[in-house]
Amino acid sequence: MTLGRVFRHPMIWGMLVVTVIMGMLMTLGYLGAFLSPEDHTHDAPFVLVNEDQGVEISGQTTNFGEQVVAAITSSDAFGDKVEWHVLDSRDAALETLGDNEAYAAIVIPALYSQQIAAISQAATTGTATPATIDVIMNSGAGAYTRNLATTVTTGTIATISDSVETQLVTALGGDTAQVPVALADILTDPVVANTSDVAPTGGHTAGGNAAFYYALLLMLGGFVGMDVIFLGLEMFMGRSVATRIVARVRGEAVPLTSFQSWATRVGVSALLAIVGGAAQAWVAIGWLNMAVDETWPLVFFGMLAIFTSAMFTLLFLTLLGTPGLLLAILVQTFLGAPSARGIFPKEMLPTFYQWMGDILPLRYITDGVRAIMFYGADADAGVTRGIVGLAIIAAVSFVVSGLYAWVTSRREGVATPEVVLA
């Protein structure tokens, strides 16, 4: 066949078209999810708690904390990008953050009103300190989530401080009032934040993104592993274009029914999950010193993640054969990674990717790994959700692909290799 005939063959142009389409889908998949998270942010969960006990001024009890709550919940400074959840106590806020159900909490302490009153009386007492409001961050939720939380809490505290400044200046007699220099300095910023973190990320965590990166590697471990298993068994059965090479190493082709080959792949995948889950954890923690709260839960969860990813990939390969590899790549990586909520939280993703995150395995792998790494493997922080989600996906993939292989075997009988090898 001459070079001209090669380029006139429809298969050549078909491969080119498929490759271009895959590139377009990759671009759409990644940039479509990540290009403008600010435009897609809606109802990001934040917690607000008022523990202020109030203060008696001129015979009347005043609770400045209630004023703060009313101002925050009625403000449209962040539009629909933020949703405030008012809780009863600091413990309730810590539990919500510890379950990774909110990105930060603002807690107005018990003595807040007394601190504000003390500032207003500083003209006569001569001493004053800024009032404090507690800000509790949830850095384990991810780097971009932490950035959003920092923006929201910093802006909220600044607005509160400006409002209190106006109130205090008015109470002290207006802008022309004579006050001590120390008090004048405090009046410029009368309310400050006392910041803590319920899930600090620390070093060796890729700025909090290590949970997603490790989850991605677990998914790829199962995905690539199944590809190798699938294509290797194809060669073993003499149905691959590489059979001539394999023949020199192995010899005679082994005929298997579709169900037998499916069962073999499932069995090897189970071994892959056990060995691969332990091996990847050993490299990440033992060699690279990745910081993690609980080691063994990460190892066992990694095994489940790899097995589920392998079963999900096997579903495409069983139904479509080798062409299913392209669809598996598209779904597992180009749709799975953007929708996994590993870089951007759910509230910062387009609706389509929020929906995809509910049905693809990488999201549940990320949830589980994040909970194990930063939340002490707490079940409510994502471990239970991750295990249940992966178990359902693995079970559905196992049943559907197994039934298809069984029905195919019933129709075909024992498969005859395309090439008989000596």
C-alpha positions as CSV (number, residue, x, y, z in Angstrom):
1,M,0.0,0.0,0.0
2,T,1.5,3.4,-1.0
3,L,1.6,6.4,1.3
4,G,-1.1,8.1,-0.8
5,R,-3.5,5.1,-0.4
6,V,-2.8,5.1,3.4
7,F,-3.9,8.7,3.7
8,R,-7.0,8.0,1.5
9,H,-8.2,5.2,3.8
10,P,-11.2,6.2,5.9
11,M,-9.7,4.7,9.0
12,I,-6.9,7.2,9.1
13,W,-9.3,10.1,9.0
14,G,-11.6,8.4,11.4
15,M,-8.7,8.2,14.0
16,L,-8.0,11.9,13.4
17,V,-11.6,12.9,14.0
18,V,-11.8,10.8,17.1
19,T,-8.6,12.3,18.5
20,V,-9.7,15.8,17.8
21,I,-13.1,15.2,19.4
22,M,-11.3,13.7,22.5
23,G,-9.2,16.8,22.7
24,M,-12.3,19.0,22.6
25,L,-14.0,17.0,25.2
26,M,-10.9,17.2,27.5
27,T,-10.8,20.9,27.1
28,L,-14.6,21.2,27.8
29,G,-14.3,18.8,30.7
30,Y,-11.6,20.6,32.6
31,L,-12.0,24.3,31.7
32,G,-15.8,24.0,31.7
33,A,-15.6,23.0,35.4
34,F,-12.7,25.1,36.6
35,L,-12.5,28.3,34.4
36,S,-14.8,30.5,36.4
37,P,-15.6,29.1,39.9
38,E,-16.7,32.5,41.2
39,D,-19.6,32.6,38.7
40,H,-20.8,29.1,39.8
41,T,-20.5,29.6,43.5
42,H,-23.9,29.3,45.2
43,D,-25.0,28.5,48.8
44,A,-21.5,27.8,50.3
45,P,-22.3,26.7,53.8
46,F,-21.0,28.8,56.8
47,V,-22.0,28.6,60.4
48,L,-22.9,31.4,62.8
49,V,-23.2,31.1,66.5
50,N,-24.1,33.7,69.1
51,E,-23.1,32.9,72.7
52,D,-23.1,36.5,73.8
53,Q,-24.6,37.0,77.3
54,G,-25.3,40.7,76.8
55,V,-24.5,43.6,79.1
56,E,-26.5,46.0,81.2
57,I,-26.3,49.6,80.0
58,S,-28.4,52.3,81.8
59,G,-30.6,49.7,83.4
60,Q,-31.3,47.9,80.2
61,T,-29.8,44.6,78.9
62,T,-28.2,45.0,75.5
63,N,-27.0,42.1,73.4
64,F,-24.6,43.3,70.7
65,G,-24.2,39.7,69.5
66,E,-27.8,39.6,68.4
67,Q,-27.2,42.7,66.4
68,V,-24.2,41.0,64.7
69,V,-26.3,37.9,63.8
70,A,-29.1,40.1,62.4
71,A,-26.6,42.1,60.3
72,I,-24.9,39.1,58.9
73,T,-28.0,37.1,58.0
74,S,-29.7,40.0,56.4
75,S,-26.7,41.2,54.4
76,D,-26.5,40.8,50.7
77,A,-22.8,41.4,50.6
78,F,-22.1,37.9,49.2
79,G,-25.5,37.5,47.4
80,D,-26.4,33.9,47.0
81,K,-22.8,32.7,47.1
82,V,-23.0,32.1,50.9
83,E,-25.6,30.4,53.0
84,W,-25.4,31.1,56.8
85,H,-26.6,28.3,59.2
86,V,-27.3,29.7,62.7
87,L,-26.5,27.2,65.4
88,D,-27.1,27.2,69.1
89,S,-23.6,26.5,70.4
90,R,-19.9,26.4,69.7
91,D,-20.0,22.6,70.2
92,A,-22.6,22.3,67.4
93,A,-20.4,24.5,65.2
94,L,-17.4,22.3,65.9
95,E,-19.3,19.2,65.1
96,T,-20.6,20.6,61.8
97,L,-17.1,21.6,60.8
98,G,-15.7,18.3,62.0
99,D,-18.1,16.5,59.7
100,N,-16.9,18.7,56.8
101,E,-20.4,20.1,56.4
102,A,-19.4,23.8,56.5
103,Y,-16.3,25.8,55.5
104,A,-15.9,28.1,58.5
105,A,-17.8,29.3,61.5
106,I,-18.1,32.7,63.2
107,V,-18.7,32.4,66.9
108,I,-19.6,35.5,69.0
109,P,-18.2,34.8,72.5
110,A,-20.1,35.2,75.8
111,L,-18.3,38.4,76.8
112,Y,-18.7,40.2,73.4
113,S,-21.2,42.8,74.6
114,Q,-19.1,43.5,77.7
115,Q,-16.1,44.1,75.6
116,I,-17.9,46.5,73.4
117,A,-19.3,48.3,76.5
118,A,-15.8,48.5,77.9
119,I,-14.5,50.3,74.8
120,S,-17.3,52.9,75.0
121,Q,-16.3,53.5,78.7
122,A,-12.6,53.8,78.0
123,A,-12.8,57.6,77.8
124,T,-13.2,57.6,81.6
125,T,-11.4,54.3,82.5
126,G,-8.4,55.0,80.4
127,T,-8.0,51.4,79.3
128,A,-9.5,49.4,76.4
129,T,-8.9,46.4,74.2
130,P,-10.6,45.4,71.0
131,A,-13.5,43.1,71.2
132,T,-12.9,39.6,69.7
133,I,-15.0,37.3,67.6
134,D,-13.9,33.7,67.1
135,V,-13.4,32.5,63.5
136,I,-13.0,28.7,63.2
137,M,-11.7,27.6,59.8
138,N,-12.0,24.2,58.1
139,S,-8.8,24.0,56.0
140,G,-9.1,20.3,55.5
141,A,-12.0,20.9,53.0
142,G,-9.4,22.1,50.4
143,A,-7.3,25.0,49.4
144,Y,-9.9,26.8,47.3
145,T,-12.5,26.2,50.0
146,R,-10.1,27.8,52.5
147,N,-9.6,30.8,50.2
148,L,-13.3,31.2,50.0
149,A,-13.7,30.9,53.7
150,T,-11.0,33.4,54.3
151,T,-12.6,35.9,52.0
152,V,-16.0,35.5,53.6
153,T,-14.9,35.6,57.2
154,T,-12.4,38.5,56.7
155,G,-15.0,40.6,54.9
156,T,-17.7,39.8,57.5
157,I,-15.5,40.7,60.5
158,A,-14.4,43.9,58.7
159,T,-18.0,44.9,58.1
160,I,-18.9,44.2,61.8
161,S,-15.9,46.3,62.9
162,D,-16.8,49.2,60.7
163,S,-20.4,49.1,62.1
164,V,-19.2,49.0,65.7
165,E,-16.8,51.8,65.0
166,T,-19.7,54.0,63.8
167,Q,-21.8,53.1,66.9
168,L,-18.9,53.9,69.3
169,V,-17.9,57.1,67.7
170,T,-21.5,58.3,67.9
171,A,-21.8,57.2,71.6
172,L,-18.6,59.1,72.4
173,G,-19.9,62.4,70.9
174,G,-19.1,62.1,67.2
175,D,-16.0,62.7,65.1
176,T,-15.1,65.9,67.1
177,A,-15.0,64.1,70.5
178,Q,-11.8,64.2,72.4
179,V,-10.6,60.7,73.3
180,P,-7.3,59.3,74.5
181,V,-4.8,58.3,71.8
182,A,-5.0,54.6,72.8
183,L,-8.7,54.6,72.5
184,A,-8.5,56.4,69.1
185,D,-6.3,53.6,67.8
186,I,-8.8,51.0,69.0
187,L,-11.7,52.9,67.4
188,T,-10.2,52.4,64.0
189,D,-10.6,48.6,64.4
190,P,-12.7,47.8,67.5
191,V,-13.5,44.2,66.5
192,V,-10.8,41.7,65.6
193,A,-10.9,38.0,64.7
194,N,-9.5,35.2,66.9
195,T,-8.8,32.5,64.3
196,S,-8.4,28.8,64.9
197,D,-8.7,25.7,62.6
198,V,-10.7,22.6,63.2
199,A,-8.8,20.6,60.5
200,P,-5.4,22.2,59.9
201,T,-3.5,20.8,56.9
202,G,0.1,21.5,57.9
203,G,3.1,20.3,55.9
204,H,3.4,17.4,53.4
205,T,-0.2,17.9,52.4
206,A,0.2,19.9,49.2
207,G,-1.6,22.8,50.9
208,G,-4.5,20.6,51.7
209,N,-4.8,19.2,48.2
210,A,-3.0,15.9,48.9
211,A,-6.3,14.2,49.6
212,F,-7.5,14.8,46.1
213,Y,-4.2,14.0,44.5
214,Y,-3.9,10.7,46.4
215,A,-7.6,9.9,45.5
216,L,-6.8,10.5,41.9
217,L,-3.8,8.2,42.0
218,L,-6.0,5.4,43.6
219,M,-8.5,5.8,40.8
220,L,-5.7,5.7,38.2
221,G,-4.3,2.6,39.9
222,G,-7.5,0.8,39.3
223,F,-8.1,2.2,35.9
224,V,-4.6,1.6,34.5
225,G,-4.5,-1.8,36.3
226,M,-7.7,-2.9,34.6
227,D,-6.5,-1.8,31.2
228,V,-3.3,-3.8,31.6
229,I,-5.3,-6.8,32.9
230,F,-7.8,-6.6,30.1
231,L,-5.3,-6.2,27.3
232,G,-3.0,-8.8,28.8
233,L,-5.7,-11.4,28.9
234,E,-6.6,-10.6,25.3
235,M,-3.1,-11.4,24.4
236,F,-3.2,-14.5,26.6
237,M,-6.3,-15.7,24.7
238,G,-4.7,-15.0,21.3
239,R,-7.1,-12.2,20.4
240,S,-4.7,-9.3,20.3
241,V,-2.6,-7.8,17.5
242,A,0.4,-8.6,19.7
243,T,-0.2,-12.3,19.7
244,R,2.9,-13.0,17.5
245,I,5.1,-11.3,20.1
246,V,3.3,-13.1,23.0
247,A,3.6,-16.4,21.2
248,R,7.4,-16.3,21.5
249,V,7.1,-16.0,25.3
250,R,4.0,-18.0,26.1
251,G,3.2,-20.4,23.4
252,E,-0.3,-21.7,22.6
253,A,-3.3,-19.4,22.9
254,V,-5.8,-20.3,25.7
255,P,-9.5,-20.2,24.6
256,L,-11.8,-18.8,27.3
257,T,-15.5,-17.9,27.2
258,S,-16.4,-14.2,27.8
259,F,-17.6,-15.1,31.3
260,Q,-14.4,-17.0,32.1
261,S,-12.3,-14.1,30.9
262,W,-14.5,-11.7,32.9
263,A,-14.1,-13.8,36.0
264,T,-10.4,-13.9,35.6
265,R,-10.2,-10.2,35.3
266,V,-12.3,-9.7,38.4
267,G,-10.0,-12.1,40.4
268,V,-6.8,-10.4,39.3
269,S,-8.4,-7.0,40.0
270,A,-9.0,-8.1,43.6
271,L,-5.4,-9.0,44.0
272,L,-4.4,-5.8,42.3
273,A,-6.5,-3.8,44.9
274,I,-5.0,-5.6,47.9
275,V,-1.4,-5.2,46.7
276,G,-1.8,-1.8,45.1
277,G,-3.6,-0.2,48.0
278,A,-0.8,-1.2,50.4
279,A,1.9,-0.3,47.9
280,Q,0.6,3.2,47.1
281,A,0.1,4.0,50.8
282,W,3.7,2.7,51.5
283,V,5.1,5.0,48.8
284,A,3.0,8.1,49.8
285,I,3.4,7.7,53.6
286,G,6.6,5.7,54.0
287,W,8.7,7.3,51.3
288,L,7.2,10.7,50.7
289,N,6.1,11.4,54.3
290,M,2.6,12.4,53.3
291,A,0.8,13.6,56.4
292,V,-2.2,11.6,57.4
293,D,-4.3,11.3,60.6
294,E,-4.9,7.5,60.3
295,T,-2.7,5.2,58.3
296,W,-4.4,1.8,58.2
297,P,-7.8,3.2,57.4
298,L,-6.2,4.8,54.4
299,V,-4.6,1.5,53.3
300,F,-7.9,-0.4,53.5
301,F,-9.9,2.4,51.9
302,G,-7.4,2.6,49.1
303,M,-7.9,-1.1,48.4
304,L,-11.7,-0.5,48.0
305,A,-11.0,2.5,45.9
306,I,-8.7,0.6,43.5
307,F,-11.1,-2.3,43.2
308,T,-14.1,0.0,42.5
309,S,-12.2,1.9,39.8
310,A,-11.1,-1.4,38.2
311,M,-14.7,-2.7,38.2
312,F,-16.0,0.5,36.8
313,T,-13.4,0.4,34.0
314,L,-14.2,-3.3,33.4
315,L,-17.8,-2.3,32.9
316,F,-16.9,-0.2,29.8
317,L,-14.4,-2.8,28.5
318,T,-16.9,-5.7,28.9
319,L,-19.7,-3.9,27.1
320,L,-17.7,-2.2,24.4
321,G,-14.4,-4.1,24.2
322,T,-11.2,-2.2,23.5
323,P,-13.1,0.9,22.2
324,G,-14.6,1.1,25.7
325,L,-11.2,2.2,26.9
326,L,-11.7,5.6,25.2
327,L,-15.1,6.1,26.9
328,A,-13.6,5.0,30.3
329,I,-10.9,7.6,29.9
330,L,-13.4,10.3,29.2
331,V,-15.7,9.3,32.1
332,Q,-13.1,8.4,34.7
333,T,-10.7,11.2,34.2
334,F,-12.0,14.1,32.0
335,L,-15.4,14.1,33.8
336,G,-14.4,12.4,37.0
337,A,-11.6,14.7,38.0
338,P,-13.4,18.0,37.6
339,S,-16.5,16.7,39.4
340,A,-14.6,15.0,42.3
341,R,-14.9,18.1,44.5
342,G,-11.2,17.8,45.3
343,I,-10.0,21.2,44.0
344,F,-13.3,23.1,44.1
345,P,-16.1,22.3,46.4
346,K,-19.6,21.3,45.1
347,E,-20.9,24.9,45.6
348,M,-18.3,26.2,43.1
349,L,-19.0,23.8,40.3
350,P,-21.5,24.0,37.5
351,T,-24.7,22.0,38.0
352,F,-23.7,19.3,35.5
353,Y,-20.5,18.5,37.4
354,Q,-22.3,18.5,40.7
355,W,-24.5,15.8,39.2
356,M,-21.6,13.9,37.8
357,G,-19.9,13.9,41.1
358,D,-22.8,12.0,42.6
359,I,-22.4,9.0,40.3
360,L,-18.7,8.7,39.5
361,P,-16.2,7.0,41.9
362,L,-13.5,9.6,42.1
363,R,-15.8,11.9,44.2
364,Y,-16.4,9.2,46.8
365,I,-12.7,8.3,46.8
366,T,-11.9,11.9,47.5
367,D,-14.5,12.2,50.3
368,G,-13.1,9.1,52.0
369,V,-9.4,10.0,51.7
370,R,-10.0,13.6,52.9
371,A,-11.8,12.4,56.0
372,I,-9.1,9.9,56.8
373,M,-6.3,12.5,56.2
374,F,-7.7,15.5,58.0
375,Y,-10.6,14.5,60.1
376,G,-9.3,11.5,62.0
377,A,-11.2,9.0,59.8
378,D,-14.4,10.3,61.2
379,A,-17.3,8.4,59.7
380,D,-19.6,11.4,59.3
381,A,-16.8,13.5,57.7
382,G,-16.8,11.4,54.6
383,V,-15.7,7.9,55.3
384,T,-19.2,6.4,55.5
385,R,-20.2,8.3,52.4
386,G,-17.1,7.2,50.5
387,I,-17.5,3.5,51.5
388,V,-21.2,3.3,50.6
389,G,-20.8,5.2,47.4
390,L,-17.8,3.0,46.2
391,A,-19.6,-0.2,47.3
392,I,-22.7,0.7,45.2
393,I,-20.6,1.6,42.1
394,A,-18.5,-1.6,42.5
395,A,-21.6,-3.8,43.0
396,V,-23.5,-2.3,40.0
397,S,-20.4,-2.6,37.7
398,F,-19.8,-6.1,38.9
399,V,-23.4,-7.3,38.3
400,V,-24.0,-5.5,35.0
401,S,-20.6,-6.5,33.4
402,G,-20.9,-10.1,34.8
403,L,-24.4,-10.6,33.4
404,Y,-23.4,-9.3,30.1
405,A,-20.4,-11.6,30.0
406,W,-22.6,-14.5,31.0
407,V,-25.2,-13.8,28.4
408,T,-22.5,-13.4,25.7
409,S,-20.9,-16.7,26.8
410,R,-24.3,-18.5,26.4
411,R,-24.5,-17.2,22.9
412,E,-21.0,-17.9,21.7
413,G,-20.0,-21.1,23.5
414,V,-16.3,-21.6,23.9
415,A,-14.4,-18.8,22.1
416,T,-12.0,-19.8,19.3
417,P,-8.8,-17.8,19.1
418,E,-8.4,-15.7,16.0
419,V,-4.8,-17.0,15.7
420,V,-3.7,-20.5,16.6
421,L,-0.2,-20.3,18.0
422,A,2.3,-23.2,17.9
